[in-house]
Amino acid sequence: MLIDVHGVHVSQKIRKDGRFQGYCTIAGQKIFCYGKSVKEVTEKISAIVSKGIVPKKKKRRTNTKLSAWIEKWIELYKVPNVKPATLQNIRDVLKPAAAKLGEKEIYAITADDLQKVLNGISSDRGRELCLTYLNQLFKKAQLLDSIKKNPCEAVEIKKHKSERRNALTRQQQTDFLDAIKMMPARPLFIFLLETGLRIGEALALTYADINFEQKTVTVNKDVVFIDGKRIEQDTPKSAAGIRTVPVPDEAIQLIPRKTNRAQIVFPYTYAGARSALRRVSAMLGYDITAHMLRHTYATRLEEAGISPKVKQYLLGHSTSRMTQDVYTHIQSDFIKEKAELIRSAFNRE
């Protein structure tokens, strides 16, 4: 028995946690062992003494719960780098995971746990975004040695396909313009339709951004509303969003001239604009959104033969693929109108 060996001791008394304890001394360093019985402790000490090597200490697990890690990850790694609207989106997207697994320690969360959470999210896009952010925060925990493996690596979800959004046909556009003739928000809606600005970009405009002589608008910021609070952001959605866009006559004539260049051009909130568009939608019998007006602008550019690079610039897109794949809609009535021109391109004389 090792009990009589110098520098080795195994207690015969059980601890409060139900285990037995012993120790041995290697190179002047006392090494403690624990087990469910005196025999188990003795065997562990025997193995250490026979090797004569001090075993490496296992790194203690961090008892960090998922909800706490989400907030810490956001504050440390996201707040300095992303805009308030994106921060809010991250928190919203991660709510299902926080609700189901928030009180579970991150080292104990398995791929099965995450798969169940993701399977419960009905939206394909929401599911994909949730996995994206979970993967980022678990990967960071792995790099910090808080967990051994990233459980997201074993998760499987159906890939989200971007919906092809609708633009207004020329007839629908005419009907829309007729429907908003008496509305206070008419200048805003015509401006959105004829410049293609995002709603946040339009609501952030001041009179300093409008050049009435050259009939242009300079886009260099946007605005978001979080919990009803207006938050101005000093850059648009991306670096490509900084641009100068021509403004058609009708849109610029509807904007009253102001001497205060810091005054907001369109003093509306997202909620106010949406409410007005819902009333128009009810009148017309189909849904119209601010983003649909942007899609319509992109479609009219396509029909006018504007080059892809110019369209990309005017829409403030970082890639031409986004402009072509998502925002351009060649309407069937326009194709019919141009059918003979298309056919003649291949006629032989």
C-alpha distance (Angstrom), angle and dihedral (degrees) to the residues before:
residue distance angle dihedral
M1 . . .
L2 3.76 . .
I3 3.77 92.2 .
D4 3.84 90.8 88.8
V5 3.81 93.7 47.2
H6 3.82 114.5 107.8
G7 3.79 112.2 -102.4
V8 3.78 93.7 17.8
H9 3.77 126.5 103.3
V10 3.80 133.2 168.7
S11 3.78 116.7 -171.3
Q12 3.79 118.2 -134.0
K13 3.79 90.3 -156.8
I14 3.77 120.1 92.2
R15 3.80 117.4 -126.9
K16 3.80 126.2 -125.4
D17 3.81 90.2 -102.9
G18 3.83 90.4 58.7
R19 3.82 96.2 -105.5
F20 3.80 134.8 111.5
Q21 3.79 122.1 -125.9
G22 3.78 136.1 -149.5
Y23 3.78 140.4 158.7
C24 3.76 143.7 -158.7
T25 3.80 132.0 -164.4
I26 3.81 120.9 -124.7
A27 3.82 120.2 177.7
G28 3.79 89.5 -16.2
Q29 3.79 92.9 -53.2
K30 3.79 119.7 119.2
I31 3.82 112.5 -136.5
F32 3.79 119.3 -164.4
C33 3.80 124.9 -151.2
Y34 3.78 130.7 -170.3
G35 3.80 134.7 -162.2
K36 3.75 146.7 156.0
S37 3.83 91.5 -102.7
V38 3.79 140.9 21.6
K39 3.80 88.2 -109.7
E40 3.82 92.7 55.6
V41 3.82 92.0 49.4
T42 3.80 91.2 47.3
E43 3.81 91.9 51.3
K44 3.80 91.7 50.6
I45 3.80 91.9 50.1
S46 3.82 91.3 46.2
A47 3.81 90.4 55.2
I48 3.81 91.6 50.9
V49 3.82 94.4 45.9
S50 3.82 92.7 48.0
K51 3.82 91.1 54.5
G52 3.79 93.7 42.3
I53 3.82 90.0 -149.8
V54 3.77 126.8 122.0
P55 3.83 105.4 -120.5
K56 3.77 117.6 -126.7
K57 3.74 113.2 -103.6
K58 3.75 115.4 -113.5
K59 3.77 112.6 -119.3
R60 3.76 110.0 -110.1
R61 3.74 115.1 -115.7
T62 3.77 116.3 -114.4
N63 3.76 110.4 -119.8
T64 3.79 94.0 -140.2
K65 3.78 117.8 150.9
L66 3.79 119.2 -141.2
S67 3.82 94.7 -116.3
A68 3.82 90.8 53.4
W69 3.81 92.4 45.7
I70 3.82 92.1 50.0
E71 3.81 91.1 55.8
K72 3.80 93.4 43.0
W73 3.82 91.4 48.4
I74 3.80 91.6 49.2
E75 3.82 94.1 47.2
L76 3.82 95.7 45.4
Y77 3.79 102.9 36.7
K78 3.81 108.8 18.6
V79 3.81 108.5 34.6
P80 3.84 93.5 62.9
N81 3.81 93.1 47.7
V82 3.80 111.3 34.8
K83 3.79 137.5 53.9
P84 3.83 124.9 -100.6
A85 3.82 92.6 -106.7
T86 3.81 90.5 54.6
L87 3.81 91.1 48.1
Q88 3.78 89.8 53.2
N89 3.80 90.4 48.0
I90 3.83 91.4 51.3
R91 3.80 91.7 51.9
D92 3.81 92.1 46.5
V93 3.80 93.1 47.9
L94 3.83 92.3 50.1
K95 3.82 94.6 48.7
P96 3.85 95.0 96.8
A97 3.82 91.2 53.6
A98 3.80 92.7 44.6
A99 3.81 91.3 48.7
K100 3.83 94.3 51.2
L101 3.81 102.1 32.6
G102 3.81 105.5 16.5
E103 3.81 94.7 112.4
K104 3.80 94.2 46.4
E105 3.80 119.6 97.4
I106 3.79 111.9 -110.9
Y107 3.82 95.4 -125.2
A108 3.82 89.2 57.5
I109 3.82 96.7 50.9
T110 3.80 111.9 107.4
A111 3.79 134.6 -161.0
D112 3.80 88.2 -107.7
D113 3.82 90.3 56.5
L114 3.80 91.0 53.4
Q115 3.79 93.4 42.5
K116 3.81 90.5 56.6
V117 3.80 91.4 50.0
L118 3.79 92.9 48.7
N119 3.80 93.0 45.3
G120 3.80 87.2 58.1
I121 3.81 93.5 58.5
S122 3.80 108.2 93.5
S123 3.81 97.9 -163.5
D124 3.82 114.9 81.8
R125 3.79 90.7 -151.3
G126 3.81 92.9 46.7
R127 3.80 90.6 49.4
E128 3.80 91.9 50.0
L129 3.81 93.8 48.0
C130 3.81 92.1 47.0
L131 3.81 90.6 53.8
T132 3.81 90.9 46.0
Y133 3.81 93.2 55.8
L134 3.81 93.7 39.7
N135 3.79 89.1 52.9
Q136 3.80 90.7 51.4
L137 3.78 95.5 50.0
F138 3.82 95.2 43.4
K139 3.81 90.8 46.5
K140 3.80 88.9 53.5
A141 3.82 90.4 49.5
Q142 3.82 89.2 51.0
L143 3.82 92.0 50.7
L144 3.81 88.4 51.5
D145 3.84 90.1 51.6
S146 3.80 91.4 -118.0
I147 3.83 89.6 124.5
K148 3.80 132.2 21.3
K149 3.79 98.7 -140.2
N150 3.77 136.4 23.2
P151 3.84 105.0 -121.5
C152 3.82 90.9 -158.0
E153 3.80 90.5 72.4
A154 3.80 91.1 74.4
V155 3.81 96.2 45.1
E156 3.81 120.3 106.8
I157 3.80 127.0 -161.6
K158 3.75 136.3 166.0
K159 3.79 110.8 -95.1
H160 3.78 113.6 -110.9
K161 3.78 116.8 -120.9
S162 3.79 116.2 -151.3
E163 3.76 111.7 -116.8
R164 3.76 116.5 -119.1
R165 3.76 101.1 -122.1
N166 3.77 123.0 -142.7
A167 3.78 126.9 -114.2
L168 3.78 125.2 -159.6
T169 3.77 117.2 -94.2
R170 3.79 115.3 -127.9
Q171 3.81 90.2 -100.0
Q172 3.80 92.0 48.4
Q173 3.79 89.0 48.8
T174 3.80 90.1 54.1
D175 3.81 90.9 47.7
F176 3.80 90.5 49.1
L177 3.80 93.0 51.4
D178 3.82 89.8 49.7
A179 3.82 91.3 49.5
I180 3.82 95.0 54.0
K181 3.83 97.5 45.7
M182 3.81 94.3 108.0
M183 3.80 97.9 34.5
P184 3.84 121.5 111.6
A185 3.82 88.8 -137.7
R186 3.82 92.5 56.6
P187 3.85 94.4 106.9
L188 3.82 90.4 53.9
F189 3.81 94.9 47.9
I190 3.80 94.4 46.8
F191 3.81 89.3 47.2
L192 3.82 90.8 52.5
L193 3.79 91.9 47.4
E194 3.82 95.6 47.0
T195 3.83 99.5 40.7
G196 3.81 102.8 32.5
L197 3.81 92.9 -135.1
R198 3.78 119.4 159.6
I199 3.80 112.4 -108.7
G200 3.82 91.5 -112.6
E201 3.80 90.9 51.7
A202 3.81 92.6 50.2
L203 3.81 94.5 47.6
A204 3.82 90.4 50.7
L205 3.83 94.1 55.9
T206 3.79 120.3 117.3
Y207 3.78 126.6 -170.1
A208 3.80 88.5 -100.2
D209 3.82 87.0 69.1
I210 3.82 94.9 55.3
N211 3.80 120.0 81.7
F212 3.81 104.0 -165.0
E213 3.80 93.8 -177.2
Q214 3.80 96.5 52.1
K215 3.83 92.0 32.0
T216 3.80 94.9 -129.6
V217 3.79 137.9 126.9
T218 3.80 123.5 -146.6
V219 3.80 114.4 -144.8
N220 3.80 112.7 -155.6
K221 3.81 106.3 138.3
D222 3.78 144.0 20.4
V223 3.77 139.5 -153.4
V224 3.80 134.5 -132.1
F225 3.79 131.8 -169.5
I226 3.82 116.7 -140.0
D227 3.81 117.6 -179.1
G228 3.80 87.7 -14.7
K229 3.81 93.3 -55.3
R230 3.81 118.9 125.0
I231 3.81 111.8 -129.2
E232 3.78 118.7 -174.5
Q233 3.79 117.4 -151.8
D234 3.79 118.9 -155.9
T235 3.80 93.9 -139.6
P236 3.82 132.5 44.1
K237 3.80 124.0 -117.8
S238 3.82 92.0 -67.9
A239 3.81 139.0 -2.4
A240 3.80 88.2 -95.9
G241 3.79 87.8 60.7
I242 3.80 91.2 76.0
R243 3.80 102.6 94.6
T244 3.81 147.1 125.8
V245 3.81 115.2 -116.8
P246 3.83 128.9 -166.9
V247 3.81 113.2 -117.3
P248 3.84 117.9 -146.5
D249 3.79 118.7 -125.6
E250 3.82 97.4 -105.0
A251 3.79 93.9 51.9
I252 3.81 95.4 47.8
Q253 3.82 94.0 43.6
L254 3.82 90.3 57.3
I255 3.82 91.3 59.4
P256 3.82 111.1 87.8
R257 3.80 115.1 -132.6
K258 3.81 114.8 -109.7
T259 3.78 130.7 -172.8
N260 3.80 93.5 -150.8
R261 3.80 101.8 84.8
A262 3.80 92.1 -169.9
Q263 3.81 92.7 58.5
I264 3.81 117.0 113.0
V265 3.82 112.7 -110.1
F266 3.82 97.9 -150.0
P267 3.84 110.2 29.0
Y268 3.80 96.8 -163.7
T269 3.79 136.3 118.6
Y270 3.80 126.0 -134.6
A271 3.79 88.5 -107.2
G272 3.80 92.2 51.7
A273 3.80 93.2 49.8
R274 3.82 92.0 46.5
S275 3.78 91.6 49.3
A276 3.81 91.7 52.6
L277 3.82 91.7 48.1
R278 3.80 90.9 50.0
R279 3.82 88.8 57.2
V280 3.79 89.9 50.9
S281 3.80 90.7 47.6
A282 3.81 90.5 52.8
M283 3.81 89.8 51.9
L284 3.82 93.8 49.2
G285 3.80 98.5 38.6
Y286 3.82 96.9 -124.3
D287 3.78 135.3 75.8
I288 3.78 120.9 -92.4
T289 3.80 122.8 -176.3
A290 3.79 133.8 -179.8
H291 3.80 89.1 -110.4
M292 3.82 90.1 53.4
L293 3.80 88.2 59.2
R294 3.81 88.2 55.0
H295 3.81 89.9 50.9
T296 3.79 89.1 49.7
Y297 3.80 90.5 52.8
A298 3.83 89.8 52.2
T299 3.80 90.5 49.9
R300 3.80 93.7 50.0
L301 3.83 88.4 51.3
E302 3.80 89.6 52.9
E303 3.79 91.9 48.8
A304 3.81 90.0 49.7
G305 3.80 90.4 56.1
I306 3.81 95.9 -113.7
S307 3.82 109.9 168.8
P308 3.82 119.3 -106.3
K309 3.83 93.9 -115.6
V310 3.81 92.1 51.6
K311 3.82 91.0 47.6
Q312 3.79 89.4 49.8
Y313 3.80 90.5 53.4
L314 3.81 95.3 44.9
L315 3.81 92.3 50.1
G316 3.80 92.9 45.4
H317 3.80 94.5 -123.3
S318 3.78 122.5 159.7
T319 3.82 92.0 -147.1
S320 3.79 133.5 34.5
R321 3.81 89.8 -137.5
M322 3.80 90.5 67.1
T323 3.78 89.8 52.2
Q324 3.80 94.2 49.4
D325 3.81 101.6 36.9
V326 3.77 101.8 40.3
Y327 3.78 112.1 20.2
T328 3.81 106.0 37.2
H329 3.80 120.3 85.0
I330 3.77 119.7 176.0
Q331 3.78 103.1 -154.1
S332 3.81 119.4 -135.8
D333 3.80 92.1 -128.3
F334 3.80 90.4 55.4
I335 3.83 90.5 50.1
K336 3.81 90.0 52.4
E337 3.79 90.0 49.2
K338 3.80 91.4 52.7
A339 3.81 96.7 36.8
E340 3.80 95.5 106.4
L341 3.80 91.8 47.5
I342 3.79 89.6 51.3
R343 3.81 92.1 49.2
S344 3.79 92.8 47.6
A345 3.78 90.5 57.7
F346 3.81 87.7 72.2
N347 3.80 100.2 37.6
R348 3.77 115.8 117.8
E349 3.77 118.8 -139.9
